[in-house]
Amino acid sequence: MRFAAAPASYAIGSIAGEAFALAITKALVASTGTTTSAALYPAGATAIMLAPAAQKRGP
């Protein structure tokens, strides 16, 4: 029973993270008036996430 809280905290974190991403996407569409910015948002977030990994590899 000691791992019973792990799935609940994971679910709560997923819901909160998804809501945050949705709010960002809605704000982008509202501010630009086009869905292009909403489509580029995940690509930009992925690039930011992968940048440190690319720097660690080196030549």
Wavefront OBJ file of the C-alpha trace (Angstrom):
o trace
v 0.000 0.000 0.000
v 2.957 2.370 0.241
v 2.786 3.156 -3.501
v -0.927 3.995 -3.469
v -0.351 7.762 -3.641
v 1.927 7.627 -6.681
v -0.800 7.120 -9.306
v -2.957 9.822 -7.747
v -0.160 12.396 -7.723
v 0.766 11.462 -11.292
v -2.845 11.966 -12.424
v -3.136 15.310 -10.652
v 0.149 16.478 -12.187
v -0.974 15.403 -15.649
v -4.247 17.276 -15.338
v -2.520 20.423 -14.084
v 0.133 20.294 -16.809
v -2.429 19.728 -19.522
v -4.527 22.636 -18.294
v -1.461 24.905 -18.318
v -0.582 23.924 -21.890
v -4.172 24.480 -22.990
v -4.194 27.947 -21.424
v -0.969 28.853 -23.260
v -2.389 27.578 -26.546
v -5.620 29.528 -26.100
v -3.671 32.684 -25.300
v -1.516 32.257 -28.398
v -4.542 31.819 -30.654
v -6.306 34.775 -29.038
v -3.307 37.078 -29.365
v -2.328 36.164 -32.923
v -5.714 35.276 -34.375
v -4.278 32.228 -36.116
v -3.630 28.628 -35.135
v -0.097 28.678 -36.551
v 1.327 29.938 -33.270
v -0.532 27.181 -31.426
v 0.995 24.631 -33.782
v 4.506 26.034 -33.295
v 4.216 26.125 -29.485
v 4.861 22.357 -28.975
v 7.771 22.461 -31.414
v 9.336 25.364 -29.534
v 8.815 23.680 -26.182
v 10.431 20.517 -27.508
v 13.418 22.448 -28.847
v 13.908 24.126 -25.464
v 13.714 20.756 -23.727
v 16.226 19.100 -26.072
v 18.749 21.963 -26.160
v 20.597 20.957 -22.962
v 20.897 17.370 -24.195
v 22.434 18.577 -27.453
v 24.953 20.704 -25.560
v 26.041 17.799 -23.356
v 26.955 15.585 -26.306
v 29.705 17.821 -27.594
v 31.799 17.086 -30.689
l 1 2 3 4 5 6 7 8 9 10 11 12 13 14 15 16 17 18 19 20 21 22 23 24 25 26 27 28 29 30 31 32 33 34 35 36 37 38 39 40 41 42 43 44 45 46 47 48 49 50 51 52 53 54 55 56 57 58 59
